[in-house]
């Protein structure tokens, strides 16, 4: 049970760190997300049609 609690606490601490980063740097996080989405979509029919390359 202690191991499960330790793993849960580790996950929660990491997630809180991510959330704090998102709240502190919303523009940076959104830009990275947009770039990732465009790069992922560049080889789709839609991406090729609208030059996502």
N, CA, C and O of each residue as an XYZ file, in Angstrom:
212
protein
N       0.822     -1.197      0.000
C       0.000      0.000      0.000
C       0.865      1.260      0.000
O       0.553      2.240     -0.676
N       1.962      1.219      0.771
C       2.868      2.360      0.829
C       3.473      2.649     -0.542
O       3.628      3.807     -0.931
N       3.812      1.587     -1.268
C       4.375      1.760     -2.609
C       3.370      2.448     -3.524
O       3.733      3.333     -4.299
N       2.124      2.047     -3.435
C       1.076      2.662     -4.242
C       0.919      4.136     -3.893
O       0.754      4.968     -4.785
N       0.968      4.463     -2.621
C       0.879      5.863     -2.196
C       2.064      6.672     -2.711
O       1.897      7.802     -3.169
N       3.261      6.092     -2.637
C       4.456      6.795     -3.126
C       4.373      7.050     -4.627
O       4.729      8.132     -5.095
N       3.907      6.061     -5.382
C       3.761      6.239     -6.828
C       2.706      7.303     -7.140
O       2.891      8.124     -8.038
N       1.612      7.282     -6.400
C       0.565      8.285     -6.591
C       1.074      9.681     -6.287
O       0.785     10.624     -7.024
N       1.829      9.821     -5.208
C       2.390     11.123     -4.843
C       3.374     11.621     -5.895
O       3.390     12.807     -6.225
N       4.191     10.719     -6.419
C       5.147     11.097     -7.463
C       4.412     11.602     -8.699
O       4.784     12.626     -9.273
N       3.375     10.888     -9.105
C       2.589     11.302    -10.265
C       1.954     12.672    -10.033
O       1.996     13.537    -10.908
N       1.378     12.861     -8.876
C       0.705     14.127     -8.568
C       1.699     15.288     -8.558
O       1.399     16.363     -9.078
N       2.870     15.081     -7.976
C       3.890     16.143     -7.947
C       4.333     16.515     -9.354
O       4.499     17.693     -9.668
N       4.524     15.507    -10.202
C       4.918     15.791    -11.583
C       3.815     16.536    -12.316
O       4.087     17.481    -13.057
N       2.581     16.119    -12.115
C       1.459     16.757    -12.801
C       1.279     18.196    -12.339
O       0.996     19.076    -13.153
N       1.439     18.446    -11.044
C       1.332     19.813    -10.528
C       2.424     20.690    -11.133
O       2.183     21.857    -11.441
N       3.616     20.137    -11.304
C       4.696     20.875    -11.955
C       4.348     21.246    -13.380
O       4.628     22.359    -13.826
N       3.733     20.311    -14.101
C       3.314     20.601    -15.472
C       2.250     21.696    -15.496
O       2.320     22.618    -16.308
N       1.286     21.592    -14.621
C       0.208     22.581    -14.577
C       0.763     23.956    -14.234
O       0.350     24.953    -14.826
N       1.689     24.023    -13.291
C       2.315     25.306    -12.946
C       3.038     25.896    -14.149
O       2.980     27.103    -14.385
N       3.723     25.037    -14.911
C       4.414     25.514    -16.123
C       3.407     26.044    -17.134
O       3.633     27.095    -17.733
N       2.297     25.334    -17.334
C       1.271     25.782    -18.271
C       0.705     27.129    -17.852
O       0.478     27.999    -18.693
N       0.478     27.304    -16.562
C      -0.100     28.554    -16.071
C       0.898     29.709    -16.163
O       0.504     30.854    -16.384
N       2.171     29.414    -15.998
C       3.199     30.457    -16.035
C       3.598     30.850    -17.449
O       4.046     31.973    -17.678
N       3.441     29.943    -18.392
C       3.911     30.164    -19.772
C       2.850     29.773    -20.793
O       3.115     28.923    -21.644
N       1.665     30.362    -20.739
C       0.597     29.905    -21.640
C       0.915     30.112    -23.119
O       0.571     29.267    -23.946
N       1.561     31.213    -23.461
C       1.855     31.466    -24.875
C       2.860     30.453    -25.407
O       2.698     29.940    -26.514
N       3.881     30.167    -24.635
C       4.898     29.200    -25.042
C       4.289     27.811    -25.205
O       4.563     27.118    -26.185
N       3.467     27.411    -24.249
C       2.835     26.092    -24.297
C       1.910     25.988    -25.503
O       1.911     24.969    -26.193
N       1.127     27.017    -25.766
C       0.211     26.993    -26.904
C       0.967     26.993    -28.225
O       0.561     26.319    -29.171
N       2.059     27.742    -28.297
C       2.850     27.761    -29.532
C       3.440     26.384    -29.808
O       3.404     25.909    -30.943
N       3.981     25.744    -28.780
C       4.545     24.408    -28.954
C       3.469     23.410    -29.371
O       3.713     22.539    -30.206
N       2.295     23.538    -28.793
C       1.182     22.662    -29.143
C       0.779     22.873    -30.601
O       0.571     21.904    -31.331
N       0.669     24.128    -31.028
C       0.307     24.436    -32.411
C       1.346     23.881    -33.383
O       0.990     23.277    -34.394
N       2.614     24.080    -33.084
C       3.679     23.575    -33.958
C       3.596     22.062    -34.063
O       3.743     21.503    -35.149
N       3.362     21.404    -32.947
C       3.239     19.950    -32.942
C       2.052     19.504    -33.798
O       2.168     18.550    -34.567
N       0.924     20.180    -33.671
C      -0.260     19.821    -34.457
C      -0.019     20.018    -35.955
O      -0.405     19.175    -36.765
N       0.620     21.131    -36.319
C       0.884     21.405    -37.739
C       1.868     20.380    -38.296
O       1.686     19.887    -39.409
N       2.904     20.057    -37.532
C       3.869     19.061    -37.999
C       3.228     17.690    -38.155
O       3.537     16.956    -39.094
N       2.343     17.352    -37.242
C       1.652     16.072    -37.317
C       0.723     16.027    -38.530
O       0.575     14.980    -39.161
N       0.106     17.146    -38.853
C      -0.878     17.194    -39.942
C      -0.253     17.431    -41.311
O      -0.963     17.357    -42.314
N       1.025     17.710    -41.392
C       1.610     18.091    -42.680
C       1.554     16.986    -43.722
O       1.560     17.278    -44.918
N       1.501     15.748    -43.313
C       1.455     14.656    -44.284
C       0.041     14.134    -44.528
O      -0.145     13.098    -45.167
N      -0.937     14.846    -44.025
C      -2.321     14.469    -44.306
C      -2.766     15.149    -45.599
O      -2.087     16.042    -46.104
N      -3.896     14.725    -46.121
C      -4.424     15.354    -47.326
C      -4.650     16.848    -47.095
O      -4.317     17.671    -47.948
N      -5.212     17.191    -45.949
C      -5.483     18.590    -45.602
C      -4.170     19.373    -45.473
O      -4.066     20.499    -45.961
N      -3.185     18.782    -44.825
C      -1.892     19.442    -44.656
C      -1.189     19.697    -45.974
O      -0.580     20.749    -46.167
N      -1.272     18.746    -46.870
C      -0.659     18.936    -48.198
C      -1.420     20.006    -48.986
O      -0.817     20.819    -49.686
N      -2.741     19.997    -48.864
C      -3.547     20.970    -49.606
C      -3.231     22.399    -49.177
O      -3.183     23.303    -50.011
N      -3.013     22.608    -47.868
C      -2.773     23.950    -47.355
C      -1.320     24.208    -46.967
O      -1.030     25.120    -46.192
N      -0.416     23.406    -47.504
C       1.035     23.597    -47.366
C       1.494     23.714    -45.909
O       2.080     24.723    -45.517
N       1.225     22.686    -45.121
C       1.676     22.674    -43.734
C       3.152     22.301    -43.607
O       3.681     22.282    -42.495
N       3.813     22.011    -44.695
C       5.193     21.519    -44.651
C       6.143     22.427    -43.965
O       7.331     22.117    -43.867
